[in-house]
Amino acid sequence: MTQEQLGNLVGTSRQAINAIETEKFEPSIWLAYDISCVFACSIEEVFLFDKSPRKSRAESSRRDNHGNKRTAV
């Protein structure tokens, strides 16, 4: 299946699918769900959340209750 075909099936562009594959873009939970449905498997089988370097960057940018930026431990 091409990126364009997958994009058409889930209602997004070939460029968006490419950006997801190259980890330049993280899909919404709904888009991730639609992609997993195309392949008849779970979201966890399609996306490796625990291995994404973007996850650690997102966690390190969270703020505490006072609006201060928290650092990752």
CHARMM internal coordinates of N, CA and C (Angstrom, degrees):
IC EDIT
DIST 1 N 1 CA 1.4549
DIST 1 CA 1 C 1.5234
ANGL 1 N 1 CA 1 C 108.33
DIST 1 C 2 N 1.3048
ANGL 1 CA 1 C 2 N 115.67
DIHE 1 N 1 CA 1 C 2 N 135.71
DIST 2 N 2 CA 1.4668
ANGL 1 C 2 N 2 CA 119.53
DIHE 1 CA 1 C 2 N 2 CA 178.93
DIST 2 CA 2 C 1.5273
ANGL 2 N 2 CA 2 C 110.36
DIHE 1 C 2 N 2 CA 2 C -84.64
DIST 2 C 3 N 1.3218
ANGL 2 CA 2 C 3 N 115.14
DIHE 2 N 2 CA 2 C 3 N 164.87
DIST 3 N 3 CA 1.4602
ANGL 2 C 3 N 3 CA 120.18
DIHE 2 CA 2 C 3 N 3 CA 175.78
DIST 3 CA 3 C 1.5219
ANGL 3 N 3 CA 3 C 110.17
DIHE 2 C 3 N 3 CA 3 C -61.86
DIST 3 C 4 N 1.3104
ANGL 3 CA 3 C 4 N 116.48
DIHE 3 N 3 CA 3 C 4 N -37.96
DIST 4 N 4 CA 1.4617
ANGL 3 C 4 N 4 CA 119.93
DIHE 3 CA 3 C 4 N 4 CA 179.25
DIST 4 CA 4 C 1.5267
ANGL 4 N 4 CA 4 C 111.24
DIHE 3 C 4 N 4 CA 4 C -65.33
DIST 4 C 5 N 1.3133
ANGL 4 CA 4 C 5 N 117.74
DIHE 4 N 4 CA 4 C 5 N -42.19
DIST 5 N 5 CA 1.4678
ANGL 4 C 5 N 5 CA 120.99
DIHE 4 CA 4 C 5 N 5 CA 178.94
DIST 5 CA 5 C 1.5262
ANGL 5 N 5 CA 5 C 110.45
DIHE 4 C 5 N 5 CA 5 C -63.63
DIST 5 C 6 N 1.3256
ANGL 5 CA 5 C 6 N 117.21
DIHE 5 N 5 CA 5 C 6 N -44.34
DIST 6 N 6 CA 1.4633
ANGL 5 C 6 N 6 CA 120.17
DIHE 5 CA 5 C 6 N 6 CA 178.70
DIST 6 CA 6 C 1.5242
ANGL 6 N 6 CA 6 C 110.15
DIHE 5 C 6 N 6 CA 6 C -63.65
DIST 6 C 7 N 1.3172
ANGL 6 CA 6 C 7 N 116.89
DIHE 6 N 6 CA 6 C 7 N -43.82
DIST 7 N 7 CA 1.4642
ANGL 6 C 7 N 7 CA 120.48
DIHE 6 CA 6 C 7 N 7 CA 177.86
DIST 7 CA 7 C 1.5167
ANGL 7 N 7 CA 7 C 111.94
DIHE 6 C 7 N 7 CA 7 C -57.42
DIST 7 C 8 N 1.3274
ANGL 7 CA 7 C 8 N 116.88
DIHE 7 N 7 CA 7 C 8 N -43.56
DIST 8 N 8 CA 1.4671
ANGL 7 C 8 N 8 CA 120.52
DIHE 7 CA 7 C 8 N 8 CA 178.31
DIST 8 CA 8 C 1.5223
ANGL 8 N 8 CA 8 C 111.58
DIHE 7 C 8 N 8 CA 8 C -62.96
DIST 8 C 9 N 1.3236
ANGL 8 CA 8 C 9 N 117.21
DIHE 8 N 8 CA 8 C 9 N -38.68
DIST 9 N 9 CA 1.4692
ANGL 8 C 9 N 9 CA 120.55
DIHE 8 CA 8 C 9 N 9 CA -179.15
DIST 9 CA 9 C 1.5278
ANGL 9 N 9 CA 9 C 112.83
DIHE 8 C 9 N 9 CA 9 C -67.83
DIST 9 C 10 N 1.3310
ANGL 9 CA 9 C 10 N 116.42
DIHE 9 N 9 CA 9 C 10 N -31.79
DIST 10 N 10 CA 1.4668
ANGL 9 C 10 N 10 CA 119.18
DIHE 9 CA 9 C 10 N 10 CA -176.88
DIST 10 CA 10 C 1.5219
ANGL 10 N 10 CA 10 C 113.24
DIHE 9 C 10 N 10 CA 10 C -107.24
DIST 10 C 11 N 1.3308
ANGL 10 CA 10 C 11 N 116.91
DIHE 10 N 10 CA 10 C 11 N 3.92
DIST 11 N 11 CA 1.4623
ANGL 10 C 11 N 11 CA 120.17
DIHE 10 CA 10 C 11 N 11 CA 174.80
DIST 11 CA 11 C 1.5089
ANGL 11 N 11 CA 11 C 115.50
DIHE 10 C 11 N 11 CA 11 C 78.43
DIST 11 C 12 N 1.3277
ANGL 11 CA 11 C 12 N 116.72
DIHE 11 N 11 CA 11 C 12 N 35.99
DIST 12 N 12 CA 1.4584
ANGL 11 C 12 N 12 CA 120.12
DIHE 11 CA 11 C 12 N 12 CA 176.30
DIST 12 CA 12 C 1.5279
ANGL 12 N 12 CA 12 C 108.74
DIHE 11 C 12 N 12 CA 12 C -139.70
DIST 12 C 13 N 1.3104
ANGL 12 CA 12 C 13 N 116.76
DIHE 12 N 12 CA 12 C 13 N 179.54
DIST 13 N 13 CA 1.4642
ANGL 12 C 13 N 13 CA 120.41
DIHE 12 CA 12 C 13 N 13 CA -175.92
DIST 13 CA 13 C 1.5236
ANGL 13 N 13 CA 13 C 112.38
DIHE 12 C 13 N 13 CA 13 C -89.77
DIST 13 C 14 N 1.3143
ANGL 13 CA 13 C 14 N 115.07
DIHE 13 N 13 CA 13 C 14 N 163.62
DIST 14 N 14 CA 1.4604
ANGL 13 C 14 N 14 CA 121.46
DIHE 13 CA 13 C 14 N 14 CA 174.34
DIST 14 CA 14 C 1.5317
ANGL 14 N 14 CA 14 C 109.29
DIHE 13 C 14 N 14 CA 14 C -61.20
DIST 14 C 15 N 1.3331
ANGL 14 CA 14 C 15 N 116.11
DIHE 14 N 14 CA 14 C 15 N -37.98
DIST 15 N 15 CA 1.4559
ANGL 14 C 15 N 15 CA 120.64
DIHE 14 CA 14 C 15 N 15 CA -179.61
DIST 15 CA 15 C 1.5222
ANGL 15 N 15 CA 15 C 111.48
DIHE 14 C 15 N 15 CA 15 C -63.02
DIST 15 C 16 N 1.3357
ANGL 15 CA 15 C 16 N 116.86
DIHE 15 N 15 CA 15 C 16 N -38.77
DIST 16 N 16 CA 1.4656
ANGL 15 C 16 N 16 CA 120.45
DIHE 15 CA 15 C 16 N 16 CA 178.47
DIST 16 CA 16 C 1.5240
ANGL 16 N 16 CA 16 C 110.74
DIHE 15 C 16 N 16 CA 16 C -65.59
DIST 16 C 17 N 1.3291
ANGL 16 CA 16 C 17 N 116.83
DIHE 16 N 16 CA 16 C 17 N -41.45
DIST 17 N 17 CA 1.4622
ANGL 16 C 17 N 17 CA 120.61
DIHE 16 CA 16 C 17 N 17 CA 178.45
DIST 17 CA 17 C 1.5252
ANGL 17 N 17 CA 17 C 109.50
DIHE 16 C 17 N 17 CA 17 C -63.69
DIST 17 C 18 N 1.3230
ANGL 17 CA 17 C 18 N 116.94
DIHE 17 N 17 CA 17 C 18 N -42.02
DIST 18 N 18 CA 1.4644
ANGL 17 C 18 N 18 CA 120.47
DIHE 17 CA 17 C 18 N 18 CA 177.58
DIST 18 CA 18 C 1.5202
ANGL 18 N 18 CA 18 C 110.93
DIHE 17 C 18 N 18 CA 18 C -61.36
DIST 18 C 19 N 1.3231
ANGL 18 CA 18 C 19 N 117.32
DIHE 18 N 18 CA 18 C 19 N -43.29
DIST 19 N 19 CA 1.4675
ANGL 18 C 19 N 19 CA 121.17
DIHE 18 CA 18 C 19 N 19 CA -179.96
DIST 19 CA 19 C 1.5221
ANGL 19 N 19 CA 19 C 111.38
DIHE 18 C 19 N 19 CA 19 C -63.93
DIST 19 C 20 N 1.3197
ANGL 19 CA 19 C 20 N 117.75
DIHE 19 N 19 CA 19 C 20 N -35.53
DIST 20 N 20 CA 1.4660
ANGL 19 C 20 N 20 CA 121.22
DIHE 19 CA 19 C 20 N 20 CA 176.41
DIST 20 CA 20 C 1.5178
ANGL 20 N 20 CA 20 C 109.67
DIHE 19 C 20 N 20 CA 20 C -66.61
DIST 20 C 21 N 1.3297
ANGL 20 CA 20 C 21 N 116.57
DIHE 20 N 20 CA 20 C 21 N -46.14
DIST 21 N 21 CA 1.4696
ANGL 20 C 21 N 21 CA 120.96
DIHE 20 CA 20 C 21 N 21 CA -179.11
DIST 21 CA 21 C 1.5205
ANGL 21 N 21 CA 21 C 112.61
DIHE 20 C 21 N 21 CA 21 C -62.76
DIST 21 C 22 N 1.3092
ANGL 21 CA 21 C 22 N 117.69
DIHE 21 N 21 CA 21 C 22 N -34.35
DIST 22 N 22 CA 1.4651
ANGL 21 C 22 N 22 CA 121.41
DIHE 21 CA 21 C 22 N 22 CA -178.46
DIST 22 CA 22 C 1.5278
ANGL 22 N 22 CA 22 C 112.51
DIHE 21 C 22 N 22 CA 22 C -93.68
DIST 22 C 23 N 1.3381
ANGL 22 CA 22 C 23 N 117.00
DIHE 22 N 22 CA 22 C 23 N 9.98
DIST 23 N 23 CA 1.4641
ANGL 22 C 23 N 23 CA 124.84
DIHE 22 CA 22 C 23 N 23 CA 177.91
DIST 23 CA 23 C 1.5233
ANGL 23 N 23 CA 23 C 113.55
DIHE 22 C 23 N 23 CA 23 C 59.02
DIST 23 C 24 N 1.3358
ANGL 23 CA 23 C 24 N 116.08
DIHE 23 N 23 CA 23 C 24 N 31.02
DIST 24 N 24 CA 1.4636
ANGL 23 C 24 N 24 CA 120.77
DIHE 23 CA 23 C 24 N 24 CA 173.57
DIST 24 CA 24 C 1.5181
ANGL 24 N 24 CA 24 C 111.11
DIHE 23 C 24 N 24 CA 24 C -92.28
DIST 24 C 25 N 1.3274
ANGL 24 CA 24 C 25 N 116.68
DIHE 24 N 24 CA 24 C 25 N -11.59
DIST 25 N 25 CA 1.4589
ANGL 24 C 25 N 25 CA 122.81
DIHE 24 CA 24 C 25 N 25 CA -176.96
DIST 25 CA 25 C 1.5190
ANGL 25 N 25 CA 25 C 108.39
DIHE 24 C 25 N 25 CA 25 C -147.25
DIST 25 C 26 N 1.3175
ANGL 25 CA 25 C 26 N 117.41
DIHE 25 N 25 CA 25 C 26 N 136.38
DIST 26 N 26 CA 1.4562
ANGL 25 C 26 N 26 CA 122.25
DIHE 25 CA 25 C 26 N 26 CA 174.34
DIST 26 CA 26 C 1.5258
ANGL 26 N 26 CA 26 C 108.16
DIHE 25 C 26 N 26 CA 26 C -103.99
DIST 26 C 27 N 1.3251
ANGL 26 CA 26 C 27 N 116.95
DIHE 26 N 26 CA 26 C 27 N 124.45
DIST 27 N 27 CA 1.4604
ANGL 26 C 27 N 27 CA 119.65
DIHE 26 CA 26 C 27 N 27 CA -177.07
DIST 27 CA 27 C 1.5225
ANGL 27 N 27 CA 27 C 111.82
DIHE 26 C 27 N 27 CA 27 C -71.69
DIST 27 C 28 N 1.3264
ANGL 27 CA 27 C 28 N 115.14
DIHE 27 N 27 CA 27 C 28 N 157.20
DIST 28 N 28 CA 1.4622
ANGL 27 C 28 N 28 CA 119.59
DIHE 27 CA 27 C 28 N 28 CA 172.40
DIST 28 CA 28 C 1.5212
ANGL 28 N 28 CA 28 C 108.00
DIHE 27 C 28 N 28 CA 28 C -64.67
DIST 28 C 29 N 1.2956
ANGL 28 CA 28 C 29 N 116.46
DIHE 28 N 28 CA 28 C 29 N 163.13
DIST 29 N 29 CA 1.4700
ANGL 28 C 29 N 29 CA 120.25
DIHE 28 CA 28 C 29 N 29 CA 178.55
DIST 29 CA 29 C 1.5238
ANGL 29 N 29 CA 29 C 110.12
DIHE 28 C 29 N 29 CA 29 C -61.60
DIST 29 C 30 N 1.3216
ANGL 29 CA 29 C 30 N 116.91
DIHE 29 N 29 CA 29 C 30 N -33.29
DIST 30 N 30 CA 1.4682
ANGL 29 C 30 N 30 CA 120.00
DIHE 29 CA 29 C 30 N 30 CA -179.75
DIST 30 CA 30 C 1.5211
ANGL 30 N 30 CA 30 C 111.61
DIHE 29 C 30 N 30 CA 30 C -70.18
DIST 30 C 31 N 1.3257
ANGL 30 CA 30 C 31 N 117.44
DIHE 30 N 30 CA 30 C 31 N -40.47
DIST 31 N 31 CA 1.4558
ANGL 30 C 31 N 31 CA 120.07
DIHE 30 CA 30 C 31 N 31 CA 177.28
DIST 31 CA 31 C 1.5275
ANGL 31 N 31 CA 31 C 110.15
DIHE 30 C 31 N 31 CA 31 C -68.27
DIST 31 C 32 N 1.3218
ANGL 31 CA 31 C 32 N 117.18
DIHE 31 N 31 CA 31 C 32 N -40.73
DIST 32 N 32 CA 1.4661
ANGL 31 C 32 N 32 CA 120.44
DIHE 31 CA 31 C 32 N 32 CA 176.63
DIST 32 CA 32 C 1.5273
ANGL 32 N 32 CA 32 C 110.32
DIHE 31 C 32 N 32 CA 32 C -59.89
DIST 32 C 33 N 1.3251
ANGL 32 CA 32 C 33 N 116.52
DIHE 32 N 32 CA 32 C 33 N -41.05
DIST 33 N 33 CA 1.4642
ANGL 32 C 33 N 33 CA 121.07
DIHE 32 CA 32 C 33 N 33 CA 177.87
DIST 33 CA 33 C 1.5268
ANGL 33 N 33 CA 33 C 110.99
DIHE 32 C 33 N 33 CA 33 C -62.92
DIST 33 C 34 N 1.3295
ANGL 33 CA 33 C 34 N 116.74
DIHE 33 N 33 CA 33 C 34 N -46.01
DIST 34 N 34 CA 1.4679
ANGL 33 C 34 N 34 CA 120.35
DIHE 33 CA 33 C 34 N 34 CA 179.70
DIST 34 CA 34 C 1.5282
ANGL 34 N 34 CA 34 C 111.33
DIHE 33 C 34 N 34 CA 34 C -61.26
DIST 34 C 35 N 1.3269
ANGL 34 CA 34 C 35 N 116.98
DIHE 34 N 34 CA 34 C 35 N -41.52
DIST 35 N 35 CA 1.4691
ANGL 34 C 35 N 35 CA 120.43
DIHE 34 CA 34 C 35 N 35 CA 178.22
DIST 35 CA 35 C 1.5222
ANGL 35 N 35 CA 35 C 110.34
DIHE 34 C 35 N 35 CA 35 C -63.53
DIST 35 C 36 N 1.3277
ANGL 35 CA 35 C 36 N 117.11
DIHE 35 N 35 CA 35 C 36 N -43.34
DIST 36 N 36 CA 1.4653
ANGL 35 C 36 N 36 CA 119.57
DIHE 35 CA 35 C 36 N 36 CA 179.75
DIST 36 CA 36 C 1.5273
ANGL 36 N 36 CA 36 C 111.15
DIHE 35 C 36 N 36 CA 36 C -64.21
DIST 36 C 37 N 1.3177
ANGL 36 CA 36 C 37 N 117.58
DIHE 36 N 36 CA 36 C 37 N -34.27
DIST 37 N 37 CA 1.4660
ANGL 36 C 37 N 37 CA 120.67
DIHE 36 CA 36 C 37 N 37 CA 177.90
DIST 37 CA 37 C 1.5294
ANGL 37 N 37 CA 37 C 111.21
DIHE 36 C 37 N 37 CA 37 C -65.67
DIST 37 C 38 N 1.3301
ANGL 37 CA 37 C 38 N 117.35
DIHE 37 N 37 CA 37 C 38 N -37.57
DIST 38 N 38 CA 1.4644
ANGL 37 C 38 N 38 CA 120.77
DIHE 37 CA 37 C 38 N 38 CA 178.19
DIST 38 CA 38 C 1.5301
ANGL 38 N 38 CA 38 C 109.92
DIHE 37 C 38 N 38 CA 38 C -58.77
DIST 38 C 39 N 1.3339
ANGL 38 CA 38 C 39 N 116.64
DIHE 38 N 38 CA 38 C 39 N -39.28
DIST 39 N 39 CA 1.4565
ANGL 38 C 39 N 39 CA 121.14
DIHE 38 CA 38 C 39 N 39 CA -177.79
DIST 39 CA 39 C 1.5335
ANGL 39 N 39 CA 39 C 113.02
DIHE 38 C 39 N 39 CA 39 C -93.94
DIST 39 C 40 N 1.3434
ANGL 39 CA 39 C 40 N 116.57
DIHE 39 N 39 CA 39 C 40 N 4.71
DIST 40 N 40 CA 1.4654
ANGL 39 C 40 N 40 CA 122.74
DIHE 39 CA 39 C 40 N 40 CA 177.95
DIST 40 CA 40 C 1.5321
ANGL 40 N 40 CA 40 C 112.00
DIHE 39 C 40 N 40 CA 40 C 52.52
DIST 40 C 41 N 1.3348
ANGL 40 CA 40 C 41 N 115.04
DIHE 40 N 40 CA 40 C 41 N 49.32
DIST 41 N 41 CA 1.4569
ANGL 40 C 41 N 41 CA 119.70
DIHE 40 CA 40 C 41 N 41 CA 177.06
DIST 41 CA 41 C 1.5256
ANGL 41 N 41 CA 41 C 108.89
DIHE 40 C 41 N 41 CA 41 C -147.44
DIST 41 C 42 N 1.3201
ANGL 41 CA 41 C 42 N 116.27
DIHE 41 N 41 CA 41 C 42 N 177.63
DIST 42 N 42 CA 1.4613
ANGL 41 C 42 N 42 CA 119.83
DIHE 41 CA 41 C 42 N 42 CA -178.26
DIST 42 CA 42 C 1.5299
ANGL 42 N 42 CA 42 C 110.48
DIHE 41 C 42 N 42 CA 42 C -79.64
DIST 42 C 43 N 1.3134
ANGL 42 CA 42 C 43 N 115.46
DIHE 42 N 42 CA 42 C 43 N 160.74
DIST 43 N 43 CA 1.4588
ANGL 42 C 43 N 43 CA 121.04
DIHE 42 CA 42 C 43 N 43 CA 177.00
DIST 43 CA 43 C 1.5285
ANGL 43 N 43 CA 43 C 109.71
DIHE 42 C 43 N 43 CA 43 C -58.35
DIST 43 C 44 N 1.3299
ANGL 43 CA 43 C 44 N 116.78
DIHE 43 N 43 CA 43 C 44 N -40.45
DIST 44 N 44 CA 1.4635
ANGL 43 C 44 N 44 CA 120.84
DIHE 43 CA 43 C 44 N 44 CA -178.59
DIST 44 CA 44 C 1.5223
ANGL 44 N 44 CA 44 C 112.59
DIHE 43 C 44 N 44 CA 44 C -63.65
DIST 44 C 45 N 1.3214
ANGL 44 CA 44 C 45 N 117.30
DIHE 44 N 44 CA 44 C 45 N -26.37
DIST 45 N 45 CA 1.4619
ANGL 44 C 45 N 45 CA 120.19
DIHE 44 CA 44 C 45 N 45 CA 177.52
DIST 45 CA 45 C 1.5276
ANGL 45 N 45 CA 45 C 111.65
DIHE 44 C 45 N 45 CA 45 C -76.40
DIST 45 C 46 N 1.3232
ANGL 45 CA 45 C 46 N 117.25
DIHE 45 N 45 CA 45 C 46 N -25.56
DIST 46 N 46 CA 1.4646
ANGL 45 C 46 N 46 CA 121.24
DIHE 45 CA 45 C 46 N 46 CA -179.05
DIST 46 CA 46 C 1.5294
ANGL 46 N 46 CA 46 C 111.05
DIHE 45 C 46 N 46 CA 46 C -89.98
DIST 46 C 47 N 1.3356
ANGL 46 CA 46 C 47 N 116.93
DIHE 46 N 46 CA 46 C 47 N -39.81
DIST 47 N 47 CA 1.4558
ANGL 46 C 47 N 47 CA 121.83
DIHE 46 CA 46 C 47 N 47 CA -174.85
DIST 47 CA 47 C 1.5157
ANGL 47 N 47 CA 47 C 110.62
DIHE 46 C 47 N 47 CA 47 C -116.44
DIST 47 C 48 N 1.3349
ANGL 47 CA 47 C 48 N 116.40
DIHE 47 N 47 CA 47 C 48 N 135.36
DIST 48 N 48 CA 1.4588
ANGL 47 C 48 N 48 CA 122.12
DIHE 47 CA 47 C 48 N 48 CA 179.47
DIST 48 CA 48 C 1.5229
ANGL 48 N 48 CA 48 C 108.92
DIHE 47 C 48 N 48 CA 48 C -99.95
DIST 48 C 49 N 1.3198
ANGL 48 CA 48 C 49 N 116.68
DIHE 48 N 48 CA 48 C 49 N 80.19
DIST 49 N 49 CA 1.4586
ANGL 48 C 49 N 49 CA 121.25
DIHE 48 CA 48 C 49 N 49 CA -175.24
DIST 49 CA 49 C 1.5214
ANGL 49 N 49 CA 49 C 113.19
DIHE 48 C 49 N 49 CA 49 C -61.26
DIST 49 C 50 N 1.3168
ANGL 49 CA 49 C 50 N 117.99
DIHE 49 N 49 CA 49 C 50 N -39.92
DIST 50 N 50 CA 1.4609
ANGL 49 C 50 N 50 CA 119.99
DIHE 49 CA 49 C 50 N 50 CA -175.14
DIST 50 CA 50 C 1.5185
ANGL 50 N 50 CA 50 C 112.70
DIHE 49 C 50 N 50 CA 50 C -74.11
DIST 50 C 51 N 1.3374
ANGL 50 CA 50 C 51 N 119.21
DIHE 50 N 50 CA 50 C 51 N -11.91
DIST 51 N 51 CA 1.4552
ANGL 50 C 51 N 51 CA 121.21
DIHE 50 CA 50 C 51 N 51 CA -179.09
DIST 51 CA 51 C 1.5225
ANGL 51 N 51 CA 51 C 112.85
DIHE 50 C 51 N 51 CA 51 C -105.55
DIST 51 C 52 N 1.3045
ANGL 51 CA 51 C 52 N 117.24
DIHE 51 N 51 CA 51 C 52 N 2.18
DIST 52 N 52 CA 1.4564
ANGL 51 C 52 N 52 CA 120.50
DIHE 51 CA 51 C 52 N 52 CA -176.34
DIST 52 CA 52 C 1.5232
ANGL 52 N 52 CA 52 C 111.18
DIHE 51 C 52 N 52 CA 52 C -80.12
DIST 52 C 53 N 1.3358
ANGL 52 CA 52 C 53 N 118.24
DIHE 52 N 52 CA 52 C 53 N 125.60
DIST 53 N 53 CA 1.4674
ANGL 52 C 53 N 53 CA 119.36
DIHE 52 CA 52 C 53 N 53 CA 175.95
DIST 53 CA 53 C 1.5200
ANGL 53 N 53 CA 53 C 111.98
DIHE 52 C 53 N 53 CA 53 C -66.51
DIST 53 C 54 N 1.3363
ANGL 53 CA 53 C 54 N 117.66
DIHE 53 N 53 CA 53 C 54 N -22.17
DIST 54 N 54 CA 1.4646
ANGL 53 C 54 N 54 CA 120.90
DIHE 53 CA 53 C 54 N 54 CA 178.97
DIST 54 CA 54 C 1.5237
ANGL 54 N 54 CA 54 C 110.84
DIHE 53 C 54 N 54 CA 54 C -66.45
DIST 54 C 55 N 1.3315
ANGL 54 CA 54 C 55 N 117.69
DIHE 54 N 54 CA 54 C 55 N -31.19
DIST 55 N 55 CA 1.4540
ANGL 54 C 55 N 55 CA 120.26
DIHE 54 CA 54 C 55 N 55 CA -179.42
DIST 55 CA 55 C 1.5243
ANGL 55 N 55 CA 55 C 109.83
DIHE 54 C 55 N 55 CA 55 C -62.42
DIST 55 C 56 N 1.3215
ANGL 55 CA 55 C 56 N 117.44
DIHE 55 N 55 CA 55 C 56 N -45.53
DIST 56 N 56 CA 1.4583
ANGL 55 C 56 N 56 CA 119.22
DIHE 55 CA 55 C 56 N 56 CA -178.41
DIST 56 CA 56 C 1.5228
ANGL 56 N 56 CA 56 C 111.29
DIHE 55 C 56 N 56 CA 56 C -66.15
DIST 56 C 57 N 1.3345
ANGL 56 CA 56 C 57 N 117.79
DIHE 56 N 56 CA 56 C 57 N -35.07
DIST 57 N 57 CA 1.4646
ANGL 56 C 57 N 57 CA 120.42
DIHE 56 CA 56 C 57 N 57 CA 176.40
DIST 57 CA 57 C 1.5208
ANGL 57 N 57 CA 57 C 110.43
DIHE 56 C 57 N 57 CA 57 C -65.94
DIST 57 C 58 N 1.3275
ANGL 57 CA 57 C 58 N 117.41
DIHE 57 N 57 CA 57 C 58 N -39.76
DIST 58 N 58 CA 1.4625
ANGL 57 C 58 N 58 CA 120.55
DIHE 57 CA 57 C 58 N 58 CA 179.68
DIST 58 CA 58 C 1.5208
ANGL 58 N 58 CA 58 C 110.14
DIHE 57 C 58 N 58 CA 58 C -64.56
DIST 58 C 59 N 1.3288
ANGL 58 CA 58 C 59 N 116.87
DIHE 58 N 58 CA 58 C 59 N -43.51
DIST 59 N 59 CA 1.4648
ANGL 58 C 59 N 59 CA 119.75
DIHE 58 CA 58 C 59 N 59 CA 179.57
DIST 59 CA 59 C 1.5215
ANGL 59 N 59 CA 59 C 111.44
DIHE 58 C 59 N 59 CA 59 C -63.94
DIST 59 C 60 N 1.3297
ANGL 59 CA 59 C 60 N 117.33
DIHE 59 N 59 CA 59 C 60 N -36.97
DIST 60 N 60 CA 1.4642
ANGL 59 C 60 N 60 CA 119.69
DIHE 59 CA 59 C 60 N 60 CA -177.93
DIST 60 CA 60 C 1.5187
ANGL 60 N 60 CA 60 C 112.61
DIHE 59 C 60 N 60 CA 60 C -72.48
DIST 60 C 61 N 1.3306
ANGL 60 CA 60 C 61 N 117.70
DIHE 60 N 60 CA 60 C 61 N -16.64
DIST 61 N 61 CA 1.4592
ANGL 60 C 61 N 61 CA 119.81
DIHE 60 CA 60 C 61 N 61 CA -178.81
DIST 61 CA 61 C 1.5293
ANGL 61 N 61 CA 61 C 113.03
DIHE 60 C 61 N 61 CA 61 C -96.55
DIST 61 C 62 N 1.3127
ANGL 61 CA 61 C 62 N 117.81
DIHE 61 N 61 CA 61 C 62 N 0.71
DIST 62 N 62 CA 1.4714
ANGL 61 C 62 N 62 CA 120.24
DIHE 61 CA 61 C 62 N 62 CA 179.14
DIST 62 CA 62 C 1.5201
ANGL 62 N 62 CA 62 C 110.84
DIHE 61 C 62 N 62 CA 62 C -68.05
DIST 62 C 63 N 1.3112
ANGL 62 CA 62 C 63 N 114.42
DIHE 62 N 62 CA 62 C 63 N 157.53
DIST 63 N 63 CA 1.4565
ANGL 62 C 63 N 63 CA 119.78
DIHE 62 CA 62 C 63 N 63 CA -177.96
DIST 63 CA 63 C 1.5316
ANGL 63 N 63 CA 63 C 110.26
DIHE 62 C 63 N 63 CA 63 C -113.78
DIST 63 C 64 N 1.3288
ANGL 63 CA 63 C 64 N 115.67
DIHE 63 N 63 CA 63 C 64 N 152.35
DIST 64 N 64 CA 1.4554
ANGL 63 C 64 N 64 CA 119.67
DIHE 63 CA 63 C 64 N 64 CA 178.03
DIST 64 CA 64 C 1.5296
ANGL 64 N 64 CA 64 C 110.26
DIHE 63 C 64 N 64 CA 64 C -82.18
DIST 64 C 65 N 1.3259
ANGL 64 CA 64 C 65 N 117.07
DIHE 64 N 64 CA 64 C 65 N -174.45
DIST 65 N 65 CA 1.4730
ANGL 64 C 65 N 65 CA 122.18
DIHE 64 CA 64 C 65 N 65 CA -176.95
DIST 65 CA 65 C 1.5294
ANGL 65 N 65 CA 65 C 113.43
DIHE 64 C 65 N 65 CA 65 C -64.28
DIST 65 C 66 N 1.3413
ANGL 65 CA 65 C 66 N 117.34
DIHE 65 N 65 CA 65 C 66 N -15.99
DIST 66 N 66 CA 1.4608
ANGL 65 C 66 N 66 CA 121.05
DIHE 65 CA 65 C 66 N 66 CA -178.34
DIST 66 CA 66 C 1.5324
ANGL 66 N 66 CA 66 C 112.05
DIHE 65 C 66 N 66 CA 66 C -101.86
DIST 66 C 67 N 1.3244
ANGL 66 CA 66 C 67 N 117.29
DIHE 66 N 66 CA 66 C 67 N 7.16
DIST 67 N 67 CA 1.4558
ANGL 66 C 67 N 67 CA 121.19
DIHE 66 CA 66 C 67 N 67 CA -179.96
DIST 67 CA 67 C 1.5141
ANGL 67 N 67 CA 67 C 114.82
DIHE 66 C 67 N 67 CA 67 C 84.51
DIST 67 C 68 N 1.3410
ANGL 67 CA 67 C 68 N 116.09
DIHE 67 N 67 CA 67 C 68 N 3.27
DIST 68 N 68 CA 1.4493
ANGL 67 C 68 N 68 CA 119.66
DIHE 67 CA 67 C 68 N 68 CA 179.17
DIST 68 CA 68 C 1.5168
ANGL 68 N 68 CA 68 C 110.85
DIHE 67 C 68 N 68 CA 68 C -84.24
DIST 68 C 69 N 1.3068
ANGL 68 CA 68 C 69 N 115.20
DIHE 68 N 68 CA 68 C 69 N 143.75
DIST 69 N 69 CA 1.4638
ANGL 68 C 69 N 69 CA 119.86
DIHE 68 CA 68 C 69 N 69 CA 179.80
DIST 69 CA 69 C 1.5280
ANGL 69 N 69 CA 69 C 109.44
DIHE 68 C 69 N 69 CA 69 C -70.94
DIST 69 C 70 N 1.3427
ANGL 69 CA 69 C 70 N 114.34
DIHE 69 N 69 CA 69 C 70 N 128.96
DIST 70 N 70 CA 1.4678
ANGL 69 C 70 N 70 CA 119.65
DIHE 69 CA 69 C 70 N 70 CA 177.04
DIST 70 CA 70 C 1.5198
ANGL 70 N 70 CA 70 C 108.65
DIHE 69 C 70 N 70 CA 70 C -90.53
DIST 70 C 71 N 1.2961
ANGL 70 CA 70 C 71 N 116.35
DIHE 70 N 70 CA 70 C 71 N 149.36
DIST 71 N 71 CA 1.4544
ANGL 70 C 71 N 71 CA 120.19
DIHE 70 CA 70 C 71 N 71 CA 175.28
DIST 71 CA 71 C 1.5130
ANGL 71 N 71 CA 71 C 109.26
DIHE 70 C 71 N 71 CA 71 C -103.37
DIST 71 C 72 N 1.3179
ANGL 71 CA 71 C 72 N 115.99
DIHE 71 N 71 CA 71 C 72 N 149.53
DIST 72 N 72 CA 1.4658
ANGL 71 C 72 N 72 CA 120.71
DIHE 71 CA 71 C 72 N 72 CA 178.62
DIST 72 CA 72 C 1.5148
ANGL 72 N 72 CA 72 C 109.29
DIHE 71 C 72 N 72 CA 72 C -72.29
DIST 72 C 73 N 1.3043
ANGL 72 CA 72 C 73 N 116.02
DIHE 72 N 72 CA 72 C 73 N 144.76
DIST 73 N 73 CA 1.4586
ANGL 72 C 73 N 73 CA 121.88
DIHE 72 CA 72 C 73 N 73 CA -179.70
DIST 73 CA 73 C 1.4919
ANGL 73 N 73 CA 73 C 109.36
DIHE 72 C 73 N 73 CA 73 C -99.46
END
COOR INIT
IC SEED 1 N 1 CA 1 C
IC BUILD
